[in-house]
């Protein structure tokens, strides 16, 4: 792309460059001839040519100040204007002009050195503000202030060092200044070379050539002993040539190919943008997810390879198609259209996950789990929707089949449980009848054991029902404080036992059966904790997790039983209650352990992982 643009520039510029080369060659030859005839006339014309070119560069830069892709043109053009101003005064003050009487040849030489310092400083400072985009007023103020100080140091407060002494020629300050100026120009040229990719090739090459010729010009000015000498004339001819190259770089190029000056680096930027776009396309194609971008009208603006494969439609054919009418089954179109409008109007949460079918080219439907994100323009207005999705058709069918199988198993288990409980009721009745008809103490003992076995069977069946219900329904956000209040109301605790819950505003993401967790903890403390008078619920933060604490002032749990109480086989004191508690909590990643001190009371710690807890007011 860059090569093609370079060829285009070259083809466009060749006729203009040829004409300019001929024109400047004729001008330089005419100036040289003029210098042989009348040096003062030669000097005046040369300086006015430089002043005119510098002013023309400023005009281009100033009129392009609103197109501030970089600050080089503005800084260089403004600096050249003030250089032209000092050079104009230098021209009028030149020995023989008779305008500034009583100053001699030192004044124009001082003005010359001042203008050269300002020129070198301009070409060195301009690359430094390349991407800073300084305000035009600040740039003008900076150069105006610098120029004013230079002129004041020469005219009003004569502190500027002498540069020429009649009869002796150039002063050491003037000679060394030329070397310093040449060094500053070299630094400016090096900066341009380092940033050459930012400029168009034509601007960069002519600007670099102009700086090199300027350096040669400054070196020529170190050799003359008379302001009318040959080296002085050569220096001015090189100066005109350098300004001619600046003219080609900024003025002529700015007229013929304004983008090359005003939008420096445009080709490189376009090429980088194209590469980034291609790379993004590769990433989207490699990704296993579906990516679709819809414009404000609901038409496909971008689609990746995976999405086109699922839809059975090539990406180039899908782009521009109305999504709802083309890729959504008829039965779901109204719902999808309303959902899209809600996203575009900001009425629906942008990060909401939805499952929706899409219509493939074969006529079949695929179920996609979509995550939608709204796109905004630079003003913050919604300008489209980016949807990433996963094909869950097989997963959905598997879940549906599993759900049907679970429903059948649950139905069978419920029927079986009902029938067993009926038979248990019959068995208990016969045991009671046998006890009434037989007074033998031995028989009564055996019947008592039989009643205990029947009761254990009932507890086992009730536990199987609770265990079966775990995980059947989806977890939800619930408030432990409210659940604890309901448990206290259902339990009917012994008199003297108080339950306190300091969990205001806390919500946890848990299985709907989580109420049984608090029910069992309270019931176990009241029935098995000894002389319990208070059961306290509170919370603590530990890192990003949260602990829900259940403490009582009873006898506590012996160290040897702290882990065993959560096992299914531990029945001596707690039955299946704590085993059920652990299972319910584990569904959403919570854990429970006992950390109390035996003899001082029980302390159960429920660890709620990060993301599984929140407080009222923090809801999404």
N, C-alpha and C positions, 0 to 999 in steps of 0.2 A: 504493500500500500504506500509506504514511504517512498520507495523507488519510483512508483508510478507518479506520485505527486511531484517528486523532484524533477522527473522528465517533463511533466506539464509546466512546472515553473520555468525550466530551462527553455522549452519551446516558446513560451509566452514572452520570456525576457530577452531572447537573443536579438530580435530586431531593435529593441530599445537600447540594449547595452551597446550594440554596434554604433548606433547613432550618437549615444552619449560619449562613447570612446572617441569617436571622430570629433565630436564637438569640443570635448575637453582638450584633445590634442591640439586642435586649432587654437583654443583659448590660451593654452600654455605657450604655444609658439608665438602667438601675438603678444602675450605678456613679456616674453623674453625679448622680442624685438622692441617692444615699447621701453623695456629697461635699458636697452642700448641707446635709445634715442633720448629718453628723459626718465631718470630713475624715480623722481618724485611722482610722476604720472603712473609709472609701473607700480609703485608701492600703494598708491591710492586705489588703483583698480583692483589689485590683488586683495587688499584688505576689504574693500567693499563687496567683492565676490564672496569672501568668507562670511562677512556680516549678512549678506543676502541669504546664503545657504543656511546659516545658523538660524536666521529668522524663519525661513521656510520650514525647517525641522520643528521649530517651536509651534508654528501654526498647525502642522499635522498632529503633533503631540497634544496640543491644547484642545483641538476639536475632537480628539479621540479620548479625552479624559474620562468620559462616562463609561467607556469600554475598557474597564480596568482589570484585564486578565493578568497583567503584570505591571509593575511600577517602573520598569526600565525606561520605556519610551517617555513617560511623563517627566522623570527626573532628568534624563539626558536632554530632552527638548527644552525644558525650562532652564537648565544650566547653560545650554548653548545660547539662549537668548541673552542672558546676562554677560556671557563671554563676548557676544557680539556687541553689547553696549560698551564694554570696556575697550574692545578693539576699535570701535568707532571713535572713541575719545583718543585712543592711541594714534589713529590715522590723522585726526585733526591736529594733534600735538606734534606730528612728525616734523623734524628739522626742515625748514623751508616752507612750511604751510603758512607760517606767520599769524596763527590764531592765538596760541598761548605765548605771549611775548615775555622774554626774560627767563625762560626755563632752560633752553638749550636742548641738547640731544639726550640728556639724562632722563627727562620727563617721559618721552615716548618709550624709552627702554624700560623704565620702571612700570609703565602701564602695560607694556608687552609682557613682562615677567608676571605681573599680577593676573593678566588674562590667561597666561599659560598655566599658572598654578590653579586658577579656577577651572580651566578646561580639564586638566589632569585630575583634579578632585572630583569633577562631575563624572568623568568616565570611570573613576574608581568607586564612587559612591553608588552609581546607578545599579550595578549588579547586586549591591547589598540590599536594595529595596525592591528587588525583582518580584518577590511574591508577597511583599508586605502591603502593597496597594496604599501608599500614603495619600492623604487628602491633598488635592491641588493647592489649596490655600497654604497648607503647611510647607509644601515644596517651594512655592513662590516666596513665602516669607523667609525661608532659610537661605535661598540664593540671594534675595534682595538684601538681607542683612549682611551676608558675607561680602557682597559687592560693595555695599555702602562702607563697610569697615576698610576695605582695600583702598577705595577712593579717598576716604578721609585720611588714611595713613600717608597718602601721597600729597594731597592738596591742603587739607585743613590742619592736621597735626603731622607734620613731615617726619615720621619715624621710619618710613619705608627706606631700607638701605639704598645707597647710590648704586646704579648699575652701569653707568658710563661716565667716564671722565674725559673731558676734552684734552687731546694731546696724548693721553695714555691708552684710551680705548676701554674695553670691557673691564669691569671690576671683578675681583675673585667671587664676590657674592653672585654676580650675574652668571658667571661661567658655571659655578657649582649649582646654582639654581636650575640651569638648563639640564644638568646631569640628574638632579633630583626629580625634575619634571619628567625626564625620559624614564626614570625608574618607576615613577607613579603611573605613567602611561603603560609601561610594561606590565605592572600589576593589574591595571584595568584590563589589558588585553588578555592576560592569563585568566582573569575571572570570566571574561566573555568566552574563552575557549573551554573552560570548565563547565560552563552552562550552555554550551553550543546546542545541545539537544532541545533547549527551550525555544531557541530562535528558529526561524525558517532557514534552510541552508543558504539562501541568497543573502539574507540580512546578516547572518553570522559571518560569512566569508568577506563581504565588503566592509563590515565593521572592523573585523580583525585586520584587514589590509589597511584601512584608514589609520588605525592606531600605529601600525608598523611604520607607515609613511610619516606620521606625526613625530615618532621617535627620531627618524632620520632627519626630519626638519629641525628638531631641537638640537641635535648634535651639530648640524650645520651652523646654527646660530652661536655656537661657542667659538667659532674660528675667526669671525670678522673683527677688524680693528676700526673700521669706518662704517657708519650706517648706510653708506652708499657703495659698500664693497660687494665683490662677486659672491662670497659665501652668504652674505645677507640676502642677495637676490635668489640664490639657489634655495635657501631656507624658505623664502616666501613662495617660490614655485612649488616646493614640496608641500607647503601648507595648503596652497590652493588645491593641489592634487588630493590631499587627505580630506579636505572638505568636499571635493567632488565625489569621493568614495562614500562619504557620509550621506551626500545627496542621493546617490543611487540606493544606498541601504534603506533610507527612511522616506525620502520625498518621492522619488520616482517609483520605488516599489510600493509605497503607500497609495499612490494614485492608480497604478496598474493592477496591483494585487493587494488590496487593503488587508485581507485576512492574514497575509504573511507578516505584516507589521503589527496589526491591532490584536490578532489572536495568535501570538507566538506560541509555539508548541502544540498547535491545534492538531497537526497530523499525528504527532506522537501520542497526544491524549486520546485521539480517536482510535489509534492502534491499540493502546493499552485497554481502552474501553471494550474494543472488540475481543481482545484476548480474555478479558475478565468475563465477558458475556459467554464466550465459548466455554470457558472453564466452568462457569456456573451451570451451563447446559449439560456438561459432562457429569458434574456432581448430581444434578437432578436425574439424569438418565441412569446413573449407577445406583442411586438410592432405590431401595425396595419398596418405598412408599409411593403412593400416587400424589402428584402435585398438579393442581389446577388453579389458574388465576383467572378471575372473572372481572370484566370491566364494569363500570357503573350501569351499563345496559344489560348486564347479565350474559354477555357474550364471552366466549373463551379467548383470553388474551395470551395465555401460555399453558402448555400441557407437556408433561414429561413422558418419556418412553413407556414407563410402567403403566401410566394412566391410559395411554393410547392402546397398549396391549390388552388391558382389561376391557376397554370399550370396543376393541376391534376396529379402531378408526385411526388412520395415520395422523400424526401430529399436525402436519401442514393442512390436512383436510378439516381437522377439528377446530383450528384457530379461526375465529370469526363467527362460529356457529352459536346460536342461542342455547345455553346449557340446558335449561329446563325443558324446552320444546324438543330438543334433539336427543338428550341423554337421560331423561327422567321418565319412568313409566307413567302412562296417563293417569293412573289412580293416585299418584303422589305429586302430580304437578302443582296443584293449587297449594298444597302444604309447603312444598319446596319454594315456590314463588313467594309466598308470604314470609317464609323464613329468610330468604335473601333480602327482601325489602326491609325486614326488621333489622338485619345486620347493617344495611346501607344507611338506614335512618338512625342507627344507634340505639334502637329500642330493645335489642337482644344482646346479651353478653357475647363479646366477640370470641372468647375462648371456650364457648360451650361445645361439648362433644355431642354429636348426633349420629345415629345410624340411619342410613337411607339407601334405598336400592338405586342402581343405575341400569340403564337399558343398553345392552351390548348390541353390536351390529348384527349378530346372529339372531336377535330377537329374545334371547334369554336375559335374565336379571341377575345381577351380582349385588351383594349386600356390602356396603362400605361403611367403616367407622371413620367419620370425618372429624377433623379438628380445624376450626375456622378462625382466621385472623383477618381483621380489616386492614386495608392499606390506606395510608393517608398521604396527601400531597404536602408540599412545603408549608402550606398555610394551616395544616392540621385537618383539612376536610377529608372525609372518607371518599376514596377514589376507586375502590375495588375490594375484592375479597380473595385472599390466598387460602386455599383448602388443601390440607394434607390428609391423606386417607390410607386405610389398610383394608385390603380385601378380606372380609371375615365370613364369606359365604359358607365355606365348609365348617368353620368354627360355629357359626350360627346354627347350621343344621345339626352339628354334633351336640350343641347345647340343648337344642329342642328335643333331640332324641333322648339325651340324658335326662332332661326334665320329665319326659313322658315315662321313662323307666323308673325314675325316682318316685313319680306320682303313683305308679302301680305298686312299687315296693312299699311305699308309705300306706297305701290303701290296704294291702295284704297285712302289713304289720299291725295296723289299727284294728282290722277285723280279728286277727289272731289274738291281740292283746285283749280285746273285748270278750272273746270267747273264753280265754284263760281266766280272766277276772270273774266271769260268771261261774266257772267251775270252782274257782277258789271260794266264792261265796257259798256254793253248795257244800263244799268240803268243810268249811267252817261251821255251817249249820249242823252237819252230821256229827262233827266233833262235840258241839255243844249238846246235842241230843244224847250222845253217848255218855257225856259227863253227868248229865242229869239222871240217867238210868243206872249208873254204876258208882257205888260209894267206896269201892276198893281204892285205898291210898296209892297203891302202886300204879293202878290203871289211871288214876287222876294225874299222877306225875307224867306218865307217858302222853296223856292227852294235852297237858300243858305244853310239853315240848312240841307236840304237833301243831298247837295254836301258834307257837313262836315261829315254826317253820312256814306256816301259812302267811303270817304277817311279813316275814322276810321275802317270800315270793311276791307279795303285793308291792313291797318297797322296790324290789328289783324291776318289776314291770313298770312302776311309775318312773323309775330312773331311765329305763329304756325309752320311754315316751319323751322325757326331757332331752335325752341325748340325741334322739332322732330329730328333734326340732332344731338343734343347733345347725346354723349355716343354711337353713332352708330359705330364709328371707335375707335380702341384702342388708348389710350394715347401714347404720344411720347415725346422725349426730344426736346425742341424748345428754340430758342434764342429770348428773349423779345426785345432786341435791334433791331434786324432785322425786327421783326413784327411791331414795332413802326414806323420804317422808311417806311414800306409798307403802314401803315395806314395813315401817313401824306401825302404820295403821292396820295392815293385814295381820301382823304377827300377834298383836295383843300381848305385849311384853309384861313380865311380872312387875308388880308394884315395886318401886325403888330403883328400877333400871332406867337410866336416861340416855337418850341418843342425841349427840350433838354433831352437826355437819357444818364445817366451815369451808364450803365449796362454792360460794356465791359466784354465779356467772360462768362456772366451768362447764364445758361441753366436751364429750369424748366421742370418738367414732368407733362404734362397737356393734356387735350382734344385737338384734332386738331382745334377746334373752338375757342381756346384761343385768336386768333387774334381779335375776336369780342370784347373781354374784353377791350383791349387797344383802339380799334376803338371807343367804346362807351364812355370810359373815356375821350378821347381827344375831341370827338364830343360834349359831354355834357358840358365840360369846355368851349369850344369855343362858343357854342350856348346859354348856360344858365348861364355862370359864370360872366356876366357883362363885365366890361372893362378888359378882360384878355389879357395880353401881353406875358406871358410866361407860359408854362406847362412843369414841370420838373419831370423826372422819375429817381429814385435812389434806393439804397438798404441799409439796415442795418441788422446786425446780432443780434438776441435776443435769447440767449441760443443756442440751437441746431437748432432753426428755423431761417428763413430769412424773412425779410419784404421788399416787393417792394412798394415803395412810389410813389404816383402820386399827385403832388402839383401844384396849380396855384395861381396867384396873383389877383384873381377876388373877388367877393363879398362873397363867401363861402356859406355854408349851415346852415340855422337856426337850433338851438339846437333841436327844436321840430320835425324836419324832418330828423335827422341823421339816424334813424332806418327805418322810413317810406319809404324812397326813394328806399329801396331794396324790397319792397313788390309789389306783382303783381297788387294790387288794386290802387297803387299810380300812377296817370296818369297826374296830373295837370301840372307838369313841365317836368318830365323825362320819362313818358310813361313806356314801358316794358324794356327799355335798361338795367337799373341796376338790375332788377330782373333776366334778362337773364345772366348778368355778374356773379351774385352770383351763379346761377345754373351751369354755365360752370366751374367755379372754384371749386365748391363743388364736382365735379366728381372725382377729384384726391386729395380731402381732404384739399384744400385751402379755406381760408375764406377772406372776405373783410369787412371793416368798414370805416366810415368817422369820422375823429378826428380833423378836422380843426377848426379854430376859425372864427365864423361868422363875416364878415366885413374885414377879413384879407386874405381870400382865402380858397379854399377847400383843404383837405388833405385826400386822400384815402390810406389805408394801406392794402396790400394784404399779408396775412401770408402764407408762403410756408413751410410746415412741413419738419422736418428732413428726408432726403432720397429723397425728391422731388425737390432738387436743387443741383447744382454743378457748378463748373467753368471749363472752357476749360483747358484740361491737367489733370483733375481728373477723366476722363472716365475710366471705368473698362476695 
